[in-house]
Amino acid sequence: MPTFVGVFVSLLVIGLLHRFIVVDDCVDNGGVFNYENNTCLLANGQLHEFSLVSMLILLYAVVGFLVSYFVATTIRKYLKSKAK
């Protein structure tokens, strides 16, 4: 059960991190982010494409692993201390 909770929390963190990074990149390039369809519209009317996709995949994998591990370990320690 702790592993499942850890993976679920890591997916939430990755989702929030992704939203923050994509929106920040959009605004940095002078665009406006449309939350309804997750697109970035630049001032000249073009859609902005995020360019660091491969780097994001690595970042999400590392963050996902670390958050999942930390949460699962913390839950296990908490449950072990309650059992004593």
Buried (B, 14 or more C-beta within 10 A) or exposed (E): EBBEBBBEBBBEBBEEBBEEBBBEBBEEEEBEBEEEEEBBBEEEEEEBEEEEEEEBEEBBEEBBEEBBEEBBEEBBEEEEEEEE
